[in-house]
Amino acid sequence: MNSYKQSLYIGTIRVIANIAMIGFLFLSMRQASIGSLPTEAGFCLWFFGLTLPLWTGIFYLTRFIRKRFPAEHESFVDLPHLGRQLVRWHVRQTLSPDAFPLSSQRLGRTVRHVSPF
């Protein structure tokens, strides 16, 4: 259920943000035409002054939603020196012969894991 809520909320936020972008575009053109600044400078000032805070807020809001409603393949794990982190995981359906020994890349180091089998 969390995966559905996550995609629904994030999709809704993106649609609302894109509608706001269209409104900001028209508002910026109008303000640039009646302002005392040159038209291009006035447009850039209004457009970027409105859209940068909008997309920054959208970024942090979607980040919050992903943490609040983790998807089916995501969970929180306490990692050493990093604290509680949202991680994605994948369970393999079949075990292939080249699955062991496992190696993982983390922070530029290769760590070899010994198979318990």
matplotlib code that plots the C-alpha trace (Angstrom):
import matplotlib.pyplot as plt

x = [0.0, 2.9, 4.1, 0.7, 0.5, 4.0, 3.4, 0.0, 1.3, 4.5, 2.5, 0.0, 2.7, 4.4, 1.1, 0.4, 4.0, 3.8, 0.4, 2.1, 5.0, 2.5, 1.0, 4.5, 5.4, 2.3, 2.9, 6.5, 5.7, 3.1, 5.3, 8.2, 6.1, 4.8, 8.0, 10.7, 13.5, 14.4, 12.0, 14.4, 15.9, 12.5, 11.2, 14.3, 14.0, 10.4, 10.5, 13.6, 12.6, 9.4, 10.4, 13.6, 11.9, 9.0, 11.2, 13.4, 10.3, 9.0, 12.4, 12.2, 8.5, 9.0, 12.0, 9.8, 7.1, 9.6, 10.8, 7.2, 5.8, 8.7, 7.9, 7.7, 11.4, 12.7, 13.3, 15.2, 18.5, 20.8, 24.2, 27.5, 28.7, 25.7, 22.7, 19.3, 19.1, 16.4, 17.8, 16.5, 16.9, 16.2, 15.7, 16.9, 14.4, 17.0, 20.6, 23.1, 26.4, 28.3, 26.5, 29.3, 31.6, 29.7, 31.5, 30.0, 31.2, 30.9, 32.8, 35.3, 36.4, 35.7, 34.7, 34.7, 32.0, 32.4, 29.5, 27.9, 27.1]
y = [0.0, 2.4, 2.1, 3.1, 6.1, 7.2, 7.2, 8.8, 11.7, 12.3, 12.2, 14.7, 17.0, 17.0, 17.8, 20.7, 22.0, 21.9, 23.8, 26.3, 26.6, 27.6, 30.2, 31.5, 31.7, 34.0, 36.0, 36.5, 37.7, 40.1, 41.5, 41.9, 43.8, 46.4, 46.6, 49.2, 46.8, 45.6, 42.9, 40.0, 40.9, 41.4, 38.1, 36.2, 37.9, 37.0, 33.5, 32.2, 34.0, 32.0, 28.7, 28.0, 28.1, 26.0, 23.2, 23.3, 22.8, 20.1, 18.3, 18.3, 17.4, 14.3, 13.3, 13.5, 11.5, 8.8, 8.5, 8.6, 6.0, 3.7, 1.4, -2.4, -2.8, -0.1, -0.1, 1.8, 0.3, 1.6, 1.9, 2.3, 6.0, 7.0, 6.4, 5.4, 5.4, 4.5, 1.7, -0.2, -4.0, -6.7, -10.4, -12.7, -15.3, -18.0, -18.6, -18.6, -20.4, -17.1, -15.6, -16.6, -15.2, -11.9, -8.6, -5.2, -1.7, 0.9, 4.2, 3.1, -0.1, -3.6, -5.9, -9.7, -11.6, -15.2, -17.5, -19.3, -22.2]
z = [0.0, 0.7, -2.8, -4.2, -1.7, -2.6, -6.3, -6.0, -3.7, -5.8, -9.0, -7.6, -6.4, -9.8, -11.6, -9.3, -9.6, -13.4, -13.4, -11.1, -13.6, -16.3, -14.0, -13.1, -16.8, -17.5, -14.3, -15.2, -18.7, -17.4, -14.7, -17.2, -19.6, -17.0, -14.9, -15.1, -15.8, -19.3, -20.4, -20.5, -17.1, -15.5, -16.9, -15.6, -12.2, -11.8, -13.4, -11.6, -8.4, -8.3, -9.8, -7.9, -4.5, -6.0, -7.2, -4.1, -2.0, -4.3, -4.0, -0.2, -0.1, -2.4, -0.3, 2.9, 1.2, 0.1, 3.7, 5.1, 2.7, 1.7, -1.3, -1.2, -2.1, 0.3, 4.0, 6.7, 7.9, 10.6, 8.8, 10.7, 10.6, 8.5, 10.9, 9.7, 5.9, 3.4, 1.2, -1.8, -2.0, -4.5, -3.8, -6.5, -7.6, -8.5, -7.4, -10.2, -10.0, -10.2, -7.2, -4.7, -3.7, -3.5, -3.9, -3.2, -4.0, -1.2, -1.1, -3.8, -1.9, -3.0, -0.1, -0.6, 1.3, 2.2, 1.4, 4.4, 2.1]

ax = plt.figure().add_subplot(projection="3d")
ax.plot(x, y, z, "-o")
ax.set_aspect("equal")
plt.show()
